[in-house]
Amino acid sequence: MSLGEFDLIAKYFTRPVARAALGVGDDCALLAVRPGMQLAVSSDMLVEGRHFLSTVAPDRLGHKALAVNLSDLAACGAAPLGFTLAFSLPRADEAFLEGLARGMFALADEHGIELVGGDTTQGPLNLCLTVFGEVPAGGALLRSGARPGDDLYVSGTVGDARLALEAFRGTLALPGEQFDRVRVAMERPQPRVALGLALRGVATSAIDVSDGLLGDLGHVLKRSEVGACVEVDAVPRSAVLAAQPPAWQRECTLAGGDDYELLFTAAPGDAERVRAAGRSAGVAVTRIGRIEAARGLRLVDAAGAPVAHTFGSFDHFRS
């Protein structure tokens, strides 16, 4: 007997809720926000062949689908509350559904959040999640707060996901162990929720790196009406990426995307508070430049010499 729509929801995606006032099973979920808090909401869609390869393991896909949404909450300094899942799939493949649910709920449990609703239908494989979080009123990290003189930071390392994609494409070859390491970065990104919370009241602006470091920085510069100077050789990269030719290193770190690290600004006098936030969250934070009053984006190398570039941002309708 084939698995029906409501059967698969009941079997793989229905769990008791503890924090939500009402979860799966009614027309709407109910979430309670504490007094003095604002609701933070974000949605991201993952489409097969566009955001993930057909070869990805279902549990990794489940992890990533939730991780990229949690990353948006992290960039706002919001604490996660719950999420909804709407998806289409060609057929009710139970092995796929079990893996998808396992990977998704494992990450949900790490962050203490619950699936509270959604929808499913038959069609091309497509996952759309909406996450809900809370942040103190007026305390959200925004893209519009960068000020001239602020230092520019990024968390973790960037570029490995792009390196893995190029290996999949056959553009370059990586030994097995190195490929496995960068593939994890591509398929199991870690949302920096703890860092986002620690940066509340410290960072002046923030964004998560999803479409490429320079492209996402451009959104901050536009909203904040400022410019920036990026020290390209200071951008943190893994040992695997650091072993690649310099041109590939810059391409992957500056325009790679799919990193889901936090790119943020802070006043120079708050450098120790930034480091303390990184320590409390268990993630490295690296200064990679500064915000300038003059509009535009300048790149310099380790010696301070200008670096010409044509790096752009990923765009779904231009890429």
ZIMOMO-V845944 format. One record per run of one state. SS is the DSSP state (H for helix, E for strand, - for the rest). FROM is the first residue (numbers start at 1). LEN is the number of residues. If there is no record, write none. Layout:
SS:FROM:LEN + SS:FROM:LEN
This chain:
-:1:4 + H:5:8 + -:13:9 + E:22:1 + -:23:7 + E:30:1 + -:31:6 + E:37:12 + -:49:3 + E:52:1 + -:53:5 + H:58:19 + -:77:2 + E:79:11 + -:90:4 + H:94:17 + -:111:3 + E:114:9 + -:123:3 + E:126:11 + -:137:14 + E:151:5 + -:156:4 + H:160:10 + -:170:6 + H:176:12 + -:188:5 + H:193:6 + -:199:4 + E:203:6 + -:209:4 + H:213:12 + -:225:2 + E:227:5 + H:232:3 + -:235:4 + H:239:4 + -:243:3 + H:246:10 + -:256:6 + E:262:5 + -:267:1 + H:268:14 + -:282:3 + E:285:8 + -:293:3 + E:296:5 + -:301:5 + E:306:1 + -:307:13
